[in-house]
């Protein structure tokens, strides 16, 4: 991360103030993960990787089986404490997180520059625990030492024109001054030059006063969201490779250099950084797996080559030995005469007959017959070795084949998985529900028990109560608080109530529904009569509606949740993907629910697919289906 990236992240991390430290984990040599808890938001994971990054993550990774000494120290001394301050020190790649506890106040200093570190310091600025002990020319990272930061540069966001002019009195290019002396990095330094209309390779000591003014103004304009700590003006995004799917960079602000690249925008820079760095981790794990795979295959292929070479040598030596044995018998008399002429001066002699290239080693103390036999014995030895190597070659080939069939083995548990954050369920989500086009909550029972609970516990006197005359209809209440519902809203509620009644089961396409106020509904029967569970007495005047039966099950784009609602135009407009149902058909509920799940999952892309699988579950869809059989009237994606 650059200094600008860190400034943007720190601006967003202010939302963590007051969060409590629950636990700490060390995921690798450089990375720690703080598990935080914040009121109203629940669990939050903050990743700090020395020399690289800091951001909130929505991805989970398996915790180490044995916690490191550093993580144990953090748990013991920071656990239970609350985050009091998060600051970037002097626009440098250093973040200081101050944590206050009932017994102490400690700070976690994250150095995100090259050869960075993570250090715990006390209120006096003394080091109480470093991630790694290090000694540099200008400072020591050791317990008991005063914490000294790496030499820092000036803050370009606070620098005035005079200070900028003083810094530019050097025989260096403008872009180099901005990138290194001001710590902007080359990417942002070039953006400043582009915005200021200054040639980036121009010598800094040649800049005129109006040039310096333009550079200062460009810095202020580009980094305005960071200067004002206004996270709403950040444009967090991941830059994609031109005509490709590779992720090139992650930025909190749009830059001219990437003007023609595709970009994926995120609601926060934390989200963008989380997506970018998690993808990098996945790529690193995959690359490591490929390397290991190629290394393993390469090892067996080297062994195979050595075995094939040995096989060739044994074959040659076997054939040579047989040929020499046969040569002795073929030229027996000639060899014997030559030996007699040579005399027995040596026990072992080397002999080559004229006009041949066969070189024989002969033992003169035994007969030629035994010498020929010795060569045949050597051939047998080489044959046995050859056969052994052939068996070994078959074994090696099987290992290579098995490795190739197994393919690249990726350590899935090393790749972070997106956490499924379970939203707190609202009271009405235990029932069937929707919101009318004019914003009123409508809730319907699923059976006699839920009808009873809904009316007794949640219905007020000024709410509206809807019901059909048909047996087995749900109690449906509209939480109006006494306010008037529009005609369109009343029709939607009537359609909802009729669609979940037995009218659907009996195959009707239209039904009658009535409406009364909550105070007209009672559980008190006339004298001498009995009311069964889930039934009610309705007194007074009723308002009747004719309603077409029809339902939609879809993903509500505003809240990204699965809903079931009447099939009116205004309700359909709220949905992203949805299935429209009508009475009839010959498919059972179980099969229909599977078909609807498949519709939602198949139309999702990439990471969205896993999220949809969590939202559009078969159980949830089954609970939304009306009584009896249904058929899909149409499917829609926006």
Residue pairs with C-beta under 8 A, 6 or more apart in sequence:
1 9
1 52
1 53
1 54
1 93
1 112
1 273
2 93
2 184
2 185
2 187
2 188
3 88
3 91
3 92
3 93
3 183
3 184
3 185
4 184
4 185
4 188
4 223
4 226
4 252
4 253
5 250
5 251
5 252
5 269
5 273
6 54
6 88
6 93
6 95
6 112
7 88
7 91
7 157
7 223
7 226
8 225
8 226
8 231
8 234
8 236
8 252
8 253
8 269
9 54
9 55
9 95
9 252
9 269
9 270
9 273
10 86
10 87
10 88
10 95
11 225
11 226
11 229
11 230
11 231
11 234
12 231
12 234
12 268
12 269
12 270
13 46
13 54
13 56
13 86
13 270
14 86
14 229
16 36
16 38
16 44
16 46
16 56
16 83
16 86
17 83
17 84
17 85
17 86
18 38
18 39
18 82
18 83
19 36
19 37
19 38
19 44
19 82
19 83
20 36
20 37
20 38
20 80
20 81
20 82
20 83
21 34
21 35
21 36
21 74
21 78
21 79
21 80
21 81
21 82
21 83
21 99
22 35
22 36
22 37
22 43
22 79
23 34
23 35
23 75
23 79
24 32
24 33
24 34
24 35
24 71
24 74
24 75
24 78
24 79
25 32
25 33
25 35
25 63
25 64
25 67
25 71
26 32
26 33
26 64
26 67
26 68
26 70
26 71
27 33
27 61
27 64
28 49
30 49
30 50
30 51
30 52
30 116
30 131
31 47
31 48
31 49
31 50
32 47
32 48
32 49
32 70
32 71
32 74
32 118
32 131
33 45
33 46
33 47
33 48
33 57
33 61
34 45
34 46
34 48
34 74
34 78
35 43
35 44
35 45
36 43
36 44
36 45
36 46
36 83
37 43
37 44
38 44
42 421
44 56
45 56
45 57
45 58
45 60
45 419
46 54
46 55
46 56
46 57
47 53
47 54
47 55
47 56
47 57
47 277
48 54
48 95
48 108
48 110
48 118
49 112
50 110
50 111
50 112
50 116
50 117
50 118
50 131
50 132
51 111
51 112
51 113
51 114
51 115
51 116
51 117
52 112
52 116
52 277
53 112
53 273
53 277
54 95
54 110
54 112
55 269
55 270
55 273
55 274
55 277
56 270
56 274
57 274
57 278
57 416
58 271
58 274
58 418
58 419
58 421
59 274
59 278
59 416
59 417
59 418
59 419
60 416
60 417
60 418
60 419
61 413
61 414
61 416
61 417
62 413
64 71
67 75
70 118
70 129
70 131
73 120
73 129
74 108
74 120
74 129
77 101
77 104
77 106
77 120
77 128
77 129
78 99
78 101
78 106
78 108
78 120
80 101
80 102
81 99
81 100
81 101
81 106
82 99
82 100
82 101
83 97
83 98
83 99
84 98
84 99
84 100
84 105
85 96
85 97
85 98
86 95
86 96
86 97
86 98
87 95
87 96
88 94
88 95
88 96
89 95
89 96
89 149
89 152
90 152
90 153
90 155
91 155
91 156
91 157
91 158
91 183
92 113
92 149
92 150
92 152
92 153
92 183
93 111
93 112
93 113
93 116
94 109
94 110
94 111
94 112
94 113
94 149
94 150
94 152
95 109
95 110
95 112
96 107
96 108
96 109
96 110
97 107
97 108
97 109
97 110
98 105
98 106
98 107
99 105
99 106
99 107
99 108
104 122
104 123
105 122
105 123
106 120
106 121
106 122
106 123
106 128
107 120
107 121
107 122
108 118
108 119
108 120
109 118
109 119
109 120
109 121
109 147
110 116
110 118
111 117
111 118
111 119
111 150
113 150
115 134
117 130
117 131
117 132
117 134
117 141
118 130
118 131
119 127
119 129
119 130
119 131
119 141
119 147
120 127
120 128
120 129
120 130
121 127
121 128
121 147
122 128
125 146
125 147
126 144
126 145
126 146
126 147
127 141
127 142
127 143
127 144
127 145
127 146
127 147
128 143
129 143
130 141
130 142
130 143
132 141
133 141
133 142
133 143
134 140
134 141
135 141
135 142
136 150
138 148
138 150
138 151
139 145
139 148
139 149
139 150
140 148
141 147
153 181
153 182
153 183
154 163
154 167
154 181
154 182
156 178
156 182
156 183
156 184
156 219
156 223
157 219
157 220
157 223
157 226
157 227
159 167
159 182
159 216
159 219
160 216
161 212
161 213
161 216
164 212
164 215
164 216
165 207
165 209
165 212
167 177
167 181
167 182
167 204
168 174
168 177
168 204
168 205
168 207
168 212
169 204
169 205
170 177
170 181
170 204
170 205
171 203
171 204
171 205
172 181
172 203
172 204
173 200
173 201
173 202
173 203
173 204
174 189
174 193
174 198
174 199
174 200
174 201
174 202
174 203
174 204
174 207
174 215
175 186
175 189
175 190
175 193
175 200
175 201
176 189
176 204
177 204
178 184
178 188
178 189
178 192
178 193
178 215
179 185
179 186
179 188
179 189
182 189
184 192
187 249
187 255
187 257
188 222
188 255
189 200
190 200
190 257
191 222
191 255
191 256
191 257
192 215
192 218
192 219
192 222
193 199
193 200
193 215
193 218
194 200
194 256
194 257
195 218
195 221
195 222
195 256
196 211
196 214
196 215
196 217
196 218
197 214
198 207
198 211
198 214
198 215
207 215
220 227
222 253
223 253
224 230
224 233
225 231
225 232
225 233
225 234
225 252
225 253
226 252
231 268
231 269
234 252
234 253
234 268
234 269
235 252
235 253
235 254
235 265
236 250
236 251
236 252
236 265
236 266
236 267
236 268
236 269
236 270
236 271
236 272
236 273
237 250
237 251
237 254
237 263
237 264
237 265
237 266
237 272
238 247
238 249
238 250
238 263
238 264
238 266
238 272
238 275
238 276
239 247
239 248
239 249
239 250
239 251
239 258
239 261
239 262
239 263
240 246
240 247
240 248
240 261
240 262
240 263
240 264
241 247
241 248
241 261
242 260
242 261
242 262
247 275
247 276
247 279
247 280
248 258
248 261
249 258
249 276
250 269
250 272
250 273
250 275
250 276
250 277
251 258
251 272
252 269
252 272
254 263
264 272
264 275
265 272
266 272
266 275
278 416
281 414
281 415
281 416
282 415
282 416
285 410
285 411
285 414
285 415
286 408
286 410
289 408
289 409
289 410
289 411
290 408
292 409
293 403
293 407
293 408
293 409
296 403
297 400
297 403
297 404
300 396
300 399
300 400
300 403
301 400
303 396
304 393
304 396
304 397
304 400
307 389
307 392
307 393
307 396
308 393
310 385
310 389
311 386
311 389
311 390
311 393
314 382
314 383
314 385
314 386
314 389
315 382
315 386
317 378
317 382
318 379
318 382
318 383
318 386
319 379
321 375
321 376
321 378
321 379
321 382
322 375
322 376
322 379
323 358
324 358
324 360
324 372
324 375
325 372
325 373
325 375
325 376
325 379
326 372
327 356
327 358
327 360
328 335
328 360
328 368
328 371
328 372
328 375
329 372
331 353
332 368
334 353
335 351
335 353
335 360
335 362
335 368
336 368
338 351
338 353
339 349
339 351
339 362
339 364
342 349
342 351
344 364
346 364
347 363
347 364
347 365
348 361
348 362
348 363
348 364
349 361
349 362
349 364
350 359
350 360
350 361
350 362
351 359
351 360
351 361
351 362
352 358
352 359
352 360
360 371
362 368
362 371
363 370
363 371
363 374
418 607
418 610
418 611
420 614
423 561
427 458
428 441
428 443
428 458
430 450
431 443
431 444
431 445
431 446
431 450
431 454
432 443
432 444
432 445
432 446
432 474
432 496
432 500
432 564
432 623
432 624
433 441
433 442
433 443
433 444
433 563
434 442
434 492
434 496
434 563
434 564
434 565
434 566
434 571
435 441
435 442
436 442
436 478
436 485
436 486
436 488
436 489
436 492
436 493
437 486
437 488
437 489
437 492
437 568
437 570
437 571
438 485
438 486
438 488
438 489
440 478
440 479
440 480
440 483
440 485
440 489
441 478
441 479
442 476
442 477
442 478
442 479
442 492
442 493
442 496
443 454
443 458
443 476
443 477
443 479
444 454
444 474
444 475
444 476
444 477
444 496
444 497
444 500
445 451
445 452
445 453
445 454
445 474
445 475
445 476
445 534
446 474
446 623
447 534
448 532
448 533
448 534
448 535
449 533
449 534
451 474
451 475
451 534
452 533
452 534
454 475
454 477
455 465
455 475
455 477
455 521
455 523
455 536
456 523
458 477
458 479
459 465
459 477
459 518
459 521
460 479
460 481
460 518
461 517
461 518
461 519
462 480
462 481
462 482
462 517
462 518
462 519
463 477
463 478
463 479
463 480
463 481
463 517
463 518
464 477
464 478
464 480
464 485
464 493
464 515
464 516
464 517
464 518
465 475
465 476
465 477
465 515
465 516
465 517
465 518
465 520
465 521
465 538
466 476
466 477
466 478
466 493
466 494
466 496
466 497
466 513
466 514
466 515
467 473
467 474
467 475
467 476
467 497
467 513
467 514
467 538
468 497
468 498
468 501
468 503
468 511
468 512
468 513
468 514
469 512
469 514
470 501
470 502
470 503
470 506
470 511
471 502
472 501
472 502
472 505
472 627
473 497
473 500
473 501
473 502
473 503
474 497
474 500
474 501
475 534
475 536
476 493
476 496
476 497
476 500
477 518
478 485
478 489
478 493
485 493
488 568
488 570
490 515
490 545
491 545
491 547
491 568
492 565
492 566
492 568
492 570
492 571
493 515
493 566
494 513
494 515
494 545
494 547
495 547
495 548
495 549
495 550
495 566
495 567
495 568
496 551
496 565
496 566
497 513
497 547
498 504
498 510
498 511
498 512
498 513
498 547
498 549
499 547
499 549
499 550
499 551
499 566
499 626
500 626
500 627
501 511
501 627
502 627
502 628
503 511
503 549
503 583
504 549
504 583
504 626
504 627
504 628
504 630
505 583
505 626
505 627
505 628
506 628
507 583
507 584
507 628
508 549
508 583
509 548
509 549
509 582
509 583
510 546
510 547
510 548
510 549
511 546
511 547
511 549
512 544
512 545
512 546
512 547
513 544
513 545
513 547
514 542
514 543
514 544
514 545
515 542
515 543
515 544
515 545
516 538
516 540
516 541
516 542
516 543
520 538
520 539
520 540
521 536
521 537
521 538
522 536
522 537
522 538
522 539
523 531
523 536
523 537
524 537
525 531
525 537
526 537
531 537
549 582
549 583
550 566
550 567
550 580
550 581
550 582
550 633
551 564
551 565
551 566
551 567
551 580
551 581
551 624
551 626
552 564
552 565
552 566
552 567
552 571
552 572
552 575
552 578
552 579
552 580
552 581
553 562
553 563
553 564
553 578
553 579
553 581
553 596
553 621
553 624
553 625
554 562
554 563
554 565
554 572
554 575
554 576
554 577
554 578
554 579
554 636
555 561
555 562
555 563
555 575
555 576
555 577
555 578
555 600
555 612
555 615
555 616
556 562
556 563
556 574
556 575
556 576
557 574
557 575
557 576
557 638
558 574
560 611
560 615
561 615
562 615
562 616
562 620
562 621
562 624
563 574
563 575
564 624
565 571
565 574
565 575
567 580
567 581
572 578
572 580
572 636
575 636
575 638
576 637
576 638
577 599
577 600
577 603
577 635
577 636
577 637
577 638
578 635
578 636
579 596
579 599
579 632
579 634
579 635
579 636
580 632
580 633
580 634
580 635
580 636
581 625
581 626
581 630
581 631
581 632
581 633
582 630
582 631
582 633
583 626
583 628
583 629
583 630
583 631
584 629
584 630
584 631
585 592
585 629
585 630
585 631
585 632
586 629
587 595
587 629
587 630
587 631
588 629
589 622
589 625
589 629
589 630
590 622
592 625
592 629
592 630
592 632
593 618
593 621
593 622
593 625
594 618
595 632
596 616
596 621
596 632
597 616
597 617
597 618
597 621
599 635
600 612
600 615
600 616
601 609
601 612
601 613
601 616
603 637
604 611
604 612
